[in-house]
Amino acid sequence: MNHFDFLVIGSGPGGQRAAIQAAKLGKKAVIIERKPMIGGVSVHTGTIPSKTLRQAVLYLTGWDQRGLYGRGYRLKKNLTIDDLMRRVQITLQHEVEVIQHQLARNGVNVIEGVASFIDEHRLCIESAHGDIQELYGEKILIAAGTRPIRLPGIPFDNETIIDSDGVLNMKRIPRSMTIVGAGVIGAEYASIFSTVDIKVTLVDGRPTLLDFLDRELVDEFLHHLRDHGTIIRLNEKVTKVEHNKNGQVITHLESGKRLRSDIVLFAAGRMGCTYSLKLENAGLQPDDRRRIKVNQYFQTEIPHIYAAGDVIGFPSLASTSMEQGRLAACHAFNHPANCQPQHFPFGVYAVPEMSMVGMTEQELTEKKIPYETGTARLRETARGQIMGLSDGILKMLFSLEDRRVLGVHILGEGATELIHIGQAALVLGGTLDYFIENVFNYPTLAEAYKIAALDAWNRIDT
């Protein structure tokens, strides 16, 4: 039996950073990965592929130039699925090579196989060829990730009725698509596919979408979707999905509506990839979505077993998963580390992008915290005009008591990059005065921070 200081189940962002951190602390760490390629969902079906697909769509359709040359502008008129996927495959191959190099450089080995608990310290690893080996770990981290939820009664065929992991296996660009689930994944794909002139209908059983975002940003996003032909059906539940005689898919809603489309994409949530782990052998019990409960140090109910990443639930971001894995490894081996960051940014890679950090207007109002807003439109900046931007808003929330930054909310090109300026100010206790007195490069989109700050200053001081 092989003995290790740290056994890591899963090679996604959380598992990678945890194993590398343990190795940097001089510990013998190994990653167990069930797939032939390392990287997890983030690299192969989730974060990297969807964002690469988005970038390919924006470039090949000429979308990001339409503000200058008109809505009829196209860079490539007869776009094919191969055009889009070619760029995805190049990016994935590069990411895998980078990860392999990082792990090798830090002395972290990867064992391919399906892991399952024998007891609290031992794992059974079964390879694709049926070979069995047993590993012993002083500390263990579960970073197994998640997979799409497949609703019962839905006849998934991986061609015309697919889940979010099946997007990359599409054989052609459809003329119409129904997307069930208006969370982050559903909203991103709805905006991306509408950019390729696919007639998209977005369905969700909730009265609103993306509740964690500021309502003003969501309203702007909804307007953008509708302006580009997306039909949005909220407060609607799917009761049945079937094919008609023409090969199209009919989605039946509880209200009686019937939606006809070439493809139905289900993005109705995800669940932990923990079925094969035999958690009960280690004394662990997952929740109803197969997620694992942890404390502030990412320890499970068994103190030497940790969990990190999507498998522990919210916020399920690649960025936070990396930090969770690192912090778990630090705690496991008694290495001093800061606690979980309170102010991390959210990024929604839709078209247009959305990003936020800190509190929303809804939260501030609910908690009765006095605040003022400052808003800038990206088209107000010279850089925005140069880029031909017609959409985009940057909103900042400031405390009326001490003028500190309470939240930053951005919709528009480069939102997920711009947000880090606001994040730094928020974490370091920055105030309205910093943005008024600071000098920004000209012309840049970052100038919107000063415009928004001046807008708030006019309201506070008058």
C-alpha positions as CSV (number, residue, x, y, z in Angstrom):
1,M,0.0,0.0,0.0
2,N,1.3,3.4,-1.0
3,H,1.5,6.0,1.8
4,F,1.0,9.7,1.1
5,D,0.7,12.8,3.2
6,F,-2.1,14.2,1.0
7,L,-4.5,12.4,-1.3
8,V,-6.5,14.7,-3.6
9,I,-9.6,13.3,-5.4
10,G,-10.1,15.4,-8.6
11,S,-7.8,17.4,-10.8
12,G,-10.0,20.5,-11.2
13,P,-8.9,24.0,-10.0
14,G,-9.4,23.1,-6.3
15,G,-7.6,19.8,-6.5
16,Q,-4.7,21.3,-8.5
17,R,-4.1,24.2,-6.1
18,A,-4.4,22.0,-3.0
19,A,-1.9,19.4,-4.2
20,I,0.6,22.1,-5.3
21,Q,0.3,23.9,-2.0
22,A,0.9,20.7,-0.1
23,A,3.9,19.9,-2.3
24,K,5.3,23.4,-1.6
25,L,5.0,22.6,2.1
26,G,7.2,19.6,1.6
27,K,4.4,17.0,1.7
28,K,4.0,14.0,-0.6
29,A,0.9,14.7,-2.5
30,V,-0.9,12.8,-5.3
31,I,-4.0,13.5,-7.4
32,I,-6.5,10.8,-8.3
33,E,-8.4,11.6,-11.5
34,R,-11.0,9.4,-13.1
35,K,-10.8,10.9,-16.6
36,P,-7.9,10.2,-19.0
37,M,-7.2,14.0,-19.2
38,I,-6.5,16.2,-16.2
39,G,-8.2,19.5,-15.5
40,G,-11.7,18.4,-14.4
41,V,-15.0,20.0,-15.5
42,S,-13.4,23.4,-15.5
43,V,-11.1,22.6,-18.4
44,H,-13.1,20.0,-20.4
45,T,-16.8,20.9,-20.3
46,G,-17.3,24.0,-18.1
47,T,-15.4,27.2,-17.5
48,I,-12.7,27.1,-20.2
49,P,-14.7,25.6,-23.1
50,S,-17.8,27.9,-22.6
51,K,-15.6,31.1,-22.3
52,T,-13.6,30.0,-25.4
53,L,-16.8,29.3,-27.3
54,R,-18.0,32.8,-26.3
55,Q,-14.8,34.4,-27.6
56,A,-14.9,32.5,-30.9
57,V,-18.6,33.5,-31.4
58,L,-17.8,37.2,-30.8
59,Y,-14.9,37.2,-33.2
60,L,-16.3,35.0,-36.0
61,T,-19.7,36.7,-36.1
62,G,-18.2,40.1,-36.0
63,W,-20.4,40.9,-33.0
64,D,-17.9,43.1,-31.2
65,Q,-17.6,45.3,-34.3
66,R,-21.3,45.8,-34.9
67,G,-21.4,49.0,-32.8
68,L,-19.2,50.5,-35.5
69,Y,-20.4,48.8,-38.7
70,G,-24.0,48.1,-38.0
71,R,-26.0,45.1,-36.8
72,G,-25.9,43.5,-40.2
73,Y,-22.1,43.2,-40.1
74,R,-20.7,39.6,-40.2
75,L,-17.1,38.5,-40.3
76,K,-18.0,35.0,-41.5
77,K,-21.5,34.5,-42.9
78,N,-21.7,30.7,-43.2
79,L,-20.5,29.8,-39.7
80,T,-20.2,26.1,-38.9
81,I,-19.9,24.2,-35.6
82,D,-16.3,23.2,-36.7
83,D,-15.4,26.9,-36.9
84,L,-16.4,27.4,-33.3
85,M,-15.0,24.1,-31.9
86,R,-11.6,24.4,-33.5
87,R,-10.6,27.3,-31.2
88,V,-12.0,25.4,-28.2
89,Q,-9.8,22.4,-28.9
90,I,-6.7,24.5,-29.3
91,T,-7.4,26.2,-26.0
92,L,-8.1,23.0,-24.1
93,Q,-4.9,21.3,-25.3
94,H,-2.9,24.3,-24.2
95,E,-4.6,24.4,-20.7
96,V,-3.9,20.7,-20.2
97,E,-0.2,21.2,-21.1
98,V,0.0,24.1,-18.6
99,I,-1.5,22.1,-15.8
100,Q,0.7,19.1,-16.5
101,H,3.8,21.3,-16.4
102,Q,2.7,22.9,-13.1
103,L,2.1,19.6,-11.4
104,A,5.3,18.1,-12.7
105,R,7.4,21.1,-11.6
106,N,6.0,20.8,-8.1
107,G,6.5,17.0,-7.9
108,V,2.8,16.1,-7.8
109,N,1.9,12.8,-9.5
110,V,-1.4,12.0,-11.1
111,I,-3.0,8.5,-10.8
112,E,-5.8,7.8,-13.3
113,G,-8.7,5.8,-11.9
114,V,-11.9,5.9,-9.9
115,A,-11.4,6.5,-6.2
116,S,-13.6,5.1,-3.5
117,F,-13.2,5.1,0.3
118,I,-12.3,1.9,2.1
119,D,-12.2,3.7,5.4
120,E,-11.3,7.1,6.8
121,H,-7.7,6.9,5.6
122,R,-7.6,4.4,2.7
123,L,-8.8,4.7,-0.9
124,C,-9.3,2.0,-3.5
125,I,-8.3,3.1,-7.0
126,E,-9.7,1.2,-9.9
127,S,-8.2,1.9,-13.3
128,A,-10.0,1.8,-16.7
129,H,-8.4,-1.6,-17.2
130,G,-9.8,-3.0,-14.0
131,D,-6.5,-2.8,-12.1
132,I,-6.9,-2.1,-8.3
133,Q,-4.5,-0.3,-6.0
134,E,-4.8,0.9,-2.4
135,L,-3.6,4.3,-1.2
136,Y,-3.2,5.6,2.4
137,G,-3.5,9.2,3.1
138,E,-2.7,11.1,6.4
139,K,-5.0,13.9,5.0
140,I,-7.5,13.6,2.2
141,L,-9.2,16.3,0.0
142,I,-12.3,15.6,-2.0
143,A,-12.5,17.9,-5.0
144,A,-14.6,15.7,-7.2
145,G,-16.6,18.5,-8.8
146,T,-20.1,18.3,-10.1
147,R,-22.1,17.1,-13.1
148,P,-25.4,18.4,-14.7
149,I,-28.6,17.3,-13.1
150,R,-30.7,15.2,-15.5
151,L,-34.4,15.6,-14.7
152,P,-36.3,12.3,-14.5
153,G,-38.6,11.6,-17.4
154,I,-36.6,13.7,-19.9
155,P,-35.4,11.5,-22.9
156,F,-31.9,12.8,-23.1
157,D,-30.3,11.6,-26.4
158,N,-27.1,13.8,-26.4
159,E,-28.1,15.2,-29.8
160,T,-31.3,17.1,-29.7
161,I,-32.0,16.9,-26.0
162,I,-28.7,17.6,-24.1
163,D,-27.4,18.9,-20.8
164,S,-24.8,21.6,-20.4
165,D,-21.9,19.2,-20.7
166,G,-23.2,18.1,-24.1
167,V,-22.9,21.5,-25.8
168,L,-19.4,20.7,-27.0
169,N,-20.7,17.6,-28.8
170,M,-23.2,19.4,-31.0
171,K,-22.9,18.3,-34.6
172,R,-24.3,21.4,-36.1
173,I,-25.5,24.9,-35.3
174,P,-29.3,24.7,-34.9
175,R,-31.8,27.3,-36.1
176,S,-33.6,27.3,-32.8
177,M,-33.0,26.3,-29.2
178,T,-34.9,26.0,-26.0
179,I,-32.8,26.4,-22.8
180,V,-34.3,25.2,-19.6
181,G,-32.7,26.9,-16.6
182,A,-31.8,30.5,-16.3
183,G,-29.0,30.3,-13.9
184,V,-25.4,31.4,-14.8
185,I,-24.9,28.5,-17.3
186,G,-28.3,28.9,-18.9
187,A,-28.0,32.7,-19.1
188,E,-24.5,32.5,-20.6
189,Y,-25.4,30.0,-23.3
190,A,-28.7,31.9,-24.1
191,S,-26.7,35.0,-24.9
192,I,-23.9,33.2,-26.7
193,F,-26.2,31.3,-29.0
194,S,-28.5,34.2,-29.8
195,T,-25.3,36.0,-31.0
196,V,-25.0,33.3,-33.7
197,D,-28.6,34.2,-34.8
198,I,-30.1,31.1,-33.2
199,K,-33.7,31.7,-32.1
200,V,-33.4,31.1,-28.3
201,T,-36.2,30.6,-25.8
202,L,-35.0,30.7,-22.1
203,V,-37.3,29.0,-19.6
204,D,-37.1,29.0,-15.8
205,G,-39.5,28.2,-13.0
206,R,-38.4,31.1,-10.9
207,P,-39.9,34.7,-11.2
208,T,-36.4,36.2,-11.7
209,L,-33.0,35.1,-12.9
210,L,-29.5,35.6,-11.4
211,D,-30.8,36.7,-8.0
212,F,-27.3,37.3,-6.6
213,L,-26.7,40.1,-9.1
214,D,-27.8,43.7,-8.7
215,R,-31.3,44.1,-10.1
216,E,-30.4,47.0,-12.3
217,L,-27.7,44.9,-14.1
218,V,-30.2,42.0,-14.5
219,D,-32.8,44.4,-16.0
220,E,-30.2,45.7,-18.4
221,F,-29.2,42.1,-19.4
222,L,-32.8,41.1,-19.9
223,H,-33.4,44.1,-22.1
224,H,-30.3,43.1,-24.1
225,L,-31.5,39.5,-24.6
226,R,-35.0,40.6,-25.7
227,D,-33.5,43.2,-28.0
228,H,-31.6,40.5,-29.8
229,G,-34.6,38.2,-30.2
230,T,-34.4,35.9,-27.1
231,I,-37.8,34.9,-25.7
232,I,-37.8,34.7,-21.9
233,R,-40.4,32.5,-20.1
234,L,-40.1,32.9,-16.3
235,N,-42.4,31.2,-13.8
236,E,-42.8,28.3,-16.2
237,K,-42.1,24.6,-15.4
238,V,-41.4,21.9,-18.0
239,T,-43.7,19.0,-17.8
240,K,-42.7,16.9,-20.8
241,V,-40.3,16.9,-23.7
242,E,-40.9,14.9,-26.9
243,H,-40.1,14.8,-30.6
244,N,-42.6,15.6,-33.3
245,K,-42.8,13.8,-36.7
246,N,-40.4,16.4,-38.2
247,G,-37.7,15.6,-35.8
248,Q,-38.0,18.8,-33.8
249,V,-38.3,18.8,-30.1
250,I,-41.5,20.0,-28.4
251,T,-41.1,21.3,-24.8
252,H,-44.4,21.2,-22.9
253,L,-44.9,23.8,-20.1
254,E,-47.2,23.5,-17.1
255,S,-49.1,26.6,-18.3
256,G,-50.0,24.7,-21.5
257,K,-47.5,26.4,-23.8
258,R,-45.6,24.3,-26.3
259,L,-42.1,25.4,-27.4
260,R,-40.8,24.0,-30.7
261,S,-37.1,24.0,-31.4
262,D,-34.3,22.0,-33.0
263,I,-32.4,21.4,-29.7
264,V,-33.4,21.5,-26.0
265,L,-30.5,22.3,-23.6
266,F,-31.1,21.6,-19.9
267,A,-29.1,23.8,-17.5
268,A,-31.2,23.0,-14.5
269,G,-28.5,22.8,-11.8
270,R,-25.6,20.5,-11.0
271,M,-24.9,17.8,-8.4
272,G,-21.8,16.5,-6.8
273,C,-19.8,13.7,-8.5
274,T,-19.7,11.6,-5.3
275,Y,-21.7,8.5,-6.1
276,S,-18.7,6.3,-6.7
277,L,-16.7,7.6,-3.7
278,K,-18.5,5.4,-1.1
279,L,-18.5,8.2,1.3
280,E,-20.3,6.1,3.9
281,N,-17.2,4.0,4.4
282,A,-15.5,7.2,5.6
283,G,-18.4,8.2,7.8
284,L,-19.6,11.0,5.5
285,Q,-23.1,11.7,4.3
286,P,-23.7,14.1,1.3
287,D,-26.8,16.3,1.0
288,D,-29.7,15.7,-1.5
289,R,-27.5,17.1,-4.3
290,R,-24.6,14.9,-3.3
291,R,-22.7,17.9,-2.0
292,I,-20.4,17.7,1.0
293,K,-20.8,19.9,4.1
294,V,-17.6,21.6,5.4
295,N,-16.6,24.1,8.1
296,Q,-14.7,27.4,7.7
297,Y,-11.5,25.4,7.3
298,F,-13.0,23.1,4.6
299,Q,-13.0,20.2,7.0
300,T,-15.8,17.6,6.7
301,E,-17.2,15.8,9.8
302,I,-14.1,13.7,9.7
303,P,-11.4,16.3,10.6
304,H,-8.6,14.9,8.4
305,I,-10.9,14.7,5.4
306,Y,-11.4,18.0,3.6
307,A,-13.5,19.1,0.6
308,A,-13.3,22.1,-1.7
309,G,-14.6,23.4,-5.0
310,D,-18.0,22.9,-6.6
311,V,-18.6,19.7,-4.6
312,I,-19.2,21.9,-1.5
313,G,-21.7,24.1,-3.2
314,F,-22.0,27.9,-3.5
315,P,-20.3,29.9,-4.9
316,S,-19.0,27.1,-7.3
317,L,-16.5,29.4,-9.1
318,A,-13.2,28.2,-10.5
319,S,-11.5,31.2,-8.8
320,T,-12.9,30.4,-5.3
321,S,-12.3,26.7,-5.8
322,M,-8.6,27.4,-6.3
323,E,-8.4,29.4,-3.1
324,Q,-10.5,26.8,-1.1
325,G,-8.1,24.1,-2.2
326,R,-5.1,26.1,-1.2
327,L,-6.6,27.1,2.2
328,A,-7.6,23.5,2.9
329,A,-4.0,22.3,2.3
330,C,-2.6,25.0,4.5
331,H,-4.9,24.1,7.3
332,A,-4.3,20.4,6.9
333,F,-0.6,20.9,7.5
334,N,-0.8,23.7,10.1
335,H,0.6,26.4,7.7
336,P,-0.6,29.9,8.6
337,A,-3.0,31.3,6.0
338,N,-5.6,34.0,5.8
339,C,-9.2,32.9,6.2
340,Q,-11.6,32.7,3.3
341,P,-11.8,36.0,1.4
342,Q,-15.1,37.8,2.1
343,H,-15.0,40.0,-1.0
344,F,-14.5,37.8,-4.1
345,P,-15.8,38.8,-7.5
346,F,-18.5,37.0,-9.4
347,G,-18.2,36.8,-13.2
348,V,-21.0,35.9,-15.6
349,Y,-19.5,35.4,-19.1
350,A,-22.6,36.2,-21.0
351,V,-22.9,38.6,-23.9
352,P,-22.4,41.2,-22.5
353,E,-20.3,40.2,-19.5
354,M,-21.5,40.9,-16.0
355,S,-19.4,41.1,-12.8
356,M,-19.9,42.2,-9.3
357,V,-18.1,42.4,-5.9
358,G,-19.5,43.4,-2.5
359,M,-23.2,44.2,-1.7
360,T,-26.1,44.8,-4.0
361,E,-28.7,47.5,-3.6
362,Q,-31.2,44.9,-2.5
363,E,-29.0,43.8,0.3
364,L,-28.2,47.3,1.5
365,T,-31.9,48.2,1.5
366,E,-32.8,45.1,3.4
367,K,-30.2,45.7,6.0
368,K,-31.1,49.4,6.3
369,I,-27.5,50.5,5.5
370,P,-27.6,54.1,4.1
371,Y,-25.8,54.4,0.8
372,E,-25.6,56.4,-2.4
373,T,-25.0,55.2,-6.0
374,G,-22.8,56.4,-8.7
375,T,-23.3,55.3,-12.3
376,A,-21.4,55.5,-15.6
377,R,-22.3,54.3,-19.0
378,L,-19.3,52.7,-20.8
379,R,-20.3,54.6,-24.0
380,E,-19.7,57.8,-22.1
381,T,-15.9,57.1,-22.1
382,A,-13.7,57.9,-25.1
383,R,-12.5,54.2,-25.2
384,G,-16.1,53.1,-25.3
385,Q,-16.7,55.2,-28.4
386,I,-13.5,54.0,-30.0
387,M,-14.7,50.4,-29.4
388,G,-18.2,51.2,-30.6
389,L,-19.9,50.1,-27.4
390,S,-23.6,50.7,-27.1
391,D,-24.2,48.6,-24.0
392,G,-22.5,48.8,-20.7
393,I,-22.9,50.2,-17.2
394,L,-20.6,50.6,-14.2
395,K,-22.4,51.2,-10.8
396,M,-20.7,51.8,-7.5
397,L,-22.3,51.9,-4.1
398,F,-20.9,54.1,-1.3
399,S,-21.6,54.4,2.4
400,L,-23.2,57.6,3.4
401,E,-21.6,57.4,6.8
402,D,-17.9,57.1,5.8
403,R,-17.9,57.1,2.0
404,R,-16.4,53.6,1.8
405,V,-17.0,51.4,-1.2
406,L,-19.8,48.9,-0.5
407,G,-20.2,47.3,-3.9
408,V,-19.3,47.5,-7.5
409,H,-21.5,46.2,-10.4
410,I,-20.5,46.1,-14.0
411,L,-22.2,45.0,-17.2
412,G,-20.4,45.3,-20.5
413,E,-17.3,44.6,-22.4
414,G,-14.4,43.7,-20.1
415,A,-16.6,43.7,-17.0
416,T,-14.8,40.7,-15.5
417,E,-11.4,42.5,-15.9
418,L,-12.6,45.9,-14.7
419,I,-14.1,44.6,-11.5
420,H,-10.7,44.0,-9.9
421,I,-10.1,47.8,-9.5
422,G,-13.3,48.0,-7.4
423,Q,-12.4,44.8,-5.6
424,A,-9.1,46.2,-4.5
425,A,-10.7,49.4,-3.2
426,L,-13.4,47.4,-1.4
427,V,-11.0,45.0,0.3
428,L,-8.6,47.8,1.4
429,G,-11.3,50.0,2.7
430,G,-11.1,52.6,-0.1
431,T,-13.5,55.5,-0.3
432,L,-15.2,57.7,-2.9
433,D,-12.3,60.2,-2.6
434,Y,-9.8,57.6,-4.0
435,F,-11.7,57.4,-7.3
436,I,-12.2,61.2,-7.6
437,E,-8.5,62.0,-6.9
438,N,-7.0,59.1,-8.8
439,V,-5.7,59.5,-12.3
440,F,-6.7,56.8,-14.9
441,N,-5.1,56.2,-18.3
442,Y,-6.9,58.0,-21.1
443,P,-8.6,56.6,-23.1
444,T,-9.7,53.5,-21.1
445,L,-12.9,51.9,-19.9
446,A,-11.5,52.2,-16.4
447,E,-12.3,55.9,-16.6
448,A,-15.9,54.8,-15.9
449,Y,-14.9,54.5,-12.2
450,K,-14.1,58.2,-12.0
451,I,-17.3,59.1,-13.9
452,A,-19.3,56.9,-11.5
453,A,-17.6,58.4,-8.5
454,L,-18.3,62.0,-9.6
455,D,-21.9,61.0,-10.2
456,A,-22.1,59.8,-6.6
457,W,-20.2,62.8,-5.2
458,N,-22.7,65.1,-6.9
459,R,-25.5,63.3,-5.0
460,I,-23.8,63.1,-1.7
461,D,-22.5,66.7,-1.5
462,T,-25.6,68.5,-2.8
